[in-house]
Amino acid sequence: MDSLLLQRRNDAVATNPPNATFALTENGSSWLWAVFCVMALSCIIIAALSLFKPMGYRIFYLLNVAILATASVSYFSLASDLGLTPVTVEFRGPGTRQIAYVRYIDWFVTTPLLLTELLLTAGLPTNIIISTIFADLVMIITGLAGALVVSRYKWGYYTMGCVAMLWVFWNVFTGIKVSGNIGPDVRKSYTLLAVWLMIIWLNYPICWGLAEGGNRITVVGEMVYYGVLDLLAKPVFAAISLAVHSKIELSRLGLNNEPRMGQIALTNGNTVVEKRHGQRGIEGGAGVDDYGAPAGAGTGHVQQGAANV
């Protein structure tokens, strides 16, 4: 029995040995495997739950599935001691430290999706959403650049990243006022999500300063710190977000596209057939189909477009 247990031990670090002075250990890898399991399981559960929702109501489910799927790949790589590269440390040297560049790839994909999920709840205009996502991407890119720079110039990138984060925060908290135009319940829900996510995000530059920047904590300590933050910002946030959005009619946010699902356009050459399911229209008036879309004047029978010969 003991030999069987030994065979099942985590051997990721032995299989993919680290190449830095300050590096991941077996215990750190085991922690990352645990985070990977939570991310992957959460992704599967939310994907399964989305199947019970109509197509037009799955947007927040699909956003979270994409976020958690990306995070799962990232943590699989980290737990396997892959996606890390040695960089000479500025403090507590001489030596090199493993920098997890795969984490920044994860954030480059997932943080814009998290912001999209959040800002859609406030009904913010598209230009604000785009500018917020741009600032977020600047924040991630400067964080990676600073982590890879050996000299003290890394702190210049760190400062630029913090400025970009302030812009993100400004737009996010602007959404609190805007969401009130939809209704007090939406404002309350948005405020909960915004405060939760932004408090968590405030900890990321702190961890960066202690880990990639200042080399004050070990690589394992870094993995634990970031891992806890990612768990709170992704699966836990997803659970809160889905619970909140289940109480809000998506049409109030301008997100319900279910009426369009009732109109199926079939194109074959020059012939277009438009199928409408629904109620018969009142003679001389417009009918309404099963999805709430106008069915045209007269009856709501299947209408066929004339073929262009």
Steps between C-alpha positions, in 0.01 A plus 500: 500500500781742589676436171174564312454833678856599419438424135201734505695793641521820303807469279445807282806682636713189448371451146537869411784614729522875573794694362519789746642571845161599639266237359182300542505205741297180520270650764446806285418281202248304710327826597480599134348162410231564762423841349489342154243246621277775643522702179429201275214368714339845520528532122329165444219577747423841348514359148251231602269754667502714186333216309185552707474864390349624171759601242429870547565483875841331507728799461624516860534121516711494185719786617579313820561174314756679281665657805523174694611294200788741439595501868493119503754484217716755678502313831561168328814655352611654829440180697706312241783753550452621144449854373769643730834657410802600713572871545787651696374654824563862601479439875618217727735379229704387332282245332202453274129471569233316305259744335164349401439658160212257438311678778511826306368322190213379721432852626522646148202280408301480822514851645330662195231232525453572872469872429256433218286288731506774762446804277215343303312488830519879529380565146807714431546633145729309267769771490551477877515121490761510222714762677484301824611180328782690326626633834475150643714357217758774557505399866567134414764572235694741722483249784658232281761740362596608850526141619742413219721809534813440709588859593318748721321627189244229575346743747427740215281233341349431842404868538343511154302187583372657821388811310313278253338323794377832637331568165332159519380571853367844400287356221380208711380725780343738247277206419342518846330828412409387149349172621259699716328616180387141444367451850602495868522120498743504207706769670519293817602188307760686294648665809539162668680353198716809442615537860572126529710488184686827554599416859648175372675674210662748741702211639661405167747794486583432865584140419698612194709733713576223749564231239609588144607851598666487841570126536389525864290183502583156362363366174274268701374796703431682175304203363290480816433876503403520133311171524274625778436824310418313179260268682315798647502692170389212277296205638374686808425814298328284238271348763407843637453645152271221380295520820461875457413486130241229558288770667538755220308478174765525229275715281546776759872489422435491127650150480207270424523399134240224531249671267744459213517127564142476375597612152693245298629607162581221258691600192522270199638668192280804438208365703445626854250328728407672825330285761290651775333305777232680692155630547267597221493870452181690548350558159634826371752521789841364599540167674760399757705183482590266789807709581325835510614614156252653250358236269384743232151599393220252446558138600818367654537209258836407353597762249719423206700753307461495128781330314717722287534316172 
